[in-house]
Amino acid sequence: MEPESSSIKDSRTKMRYRWWFANVAGLIIAYLLFSLIGHGITGPHGDDLTLAQDIAHTLGLLVVGLVVFPAQRAALRPWLQVSVSRIIIGTVVFTAAFQFGAKTYRPPADWILGFTVLGTAAWLSFHGLKGLRLVWTITTTMGFWIGMALTTPVMFAAIRAGLFNPDSPSLLDHTVTWVLGAGMTGIIGAYVSGWSLSRLLIPSDSTYGAA
């Protein structure tokens, strides 16, 4: 049993690193593109968007999903097969969740709902959701919530230090806001969620489990 236990441990460690890197890199690139598309094409905006600004933001959000989910898919490939249809559905659900939060409850509801989908859509399964599978699923889902919570004081510290102004209409400030927020959420959230996700996808009785 010892060789098998060692193999499981090594596989979980590998999966955690892959998951962490995919999310950090994916989120930074995705939200850089989001800012350039959503804010750069149609210019500065307030809380109420024009039709053109709304379309640009929606396109930017679709790009986020189409960057992050394929990156997660590549990271999880040895342990979970993520279909193209799941990526498409996840992207649409993410975009809808973000827009619903932004228009109905205002920020940070868009951030909370959006990152909940980004952190779960690629791997979430309700099949056999009981016992330890239920525990690991809940814990993994909470990983990005923890990431968002711990990112908040980092953002406030950066604002106080004068690194950027989230209320500025400039493209640079807008981009720094999104890239820093998404990047920090990915760094913390993916690190936390990776621990429980590795146990969900690689259970103790098999080196290659599936969700």
Buried (B, 14 or more C-beta within 10 A) or exposed (E): EEEEEEEBEEBBEBBBBBBBBBBBBBBBBBBBBBBBBBBBBBEEBEEEBEEEBBBBBBBBBBBBBBBBBBBBBEBBEBBBEBEEEBBBBBBBBBBBBBBBBBBEEEEBBBBBBBBBBBBBBBBBEEEEEEEEBEEBBEBBBBBBBBBBBBBBEBBEEBBEEEEBBBEEEEBEBBBBBBBBBBBBBBBBBBBBBBBBBBBBBBBEEEBEBBB
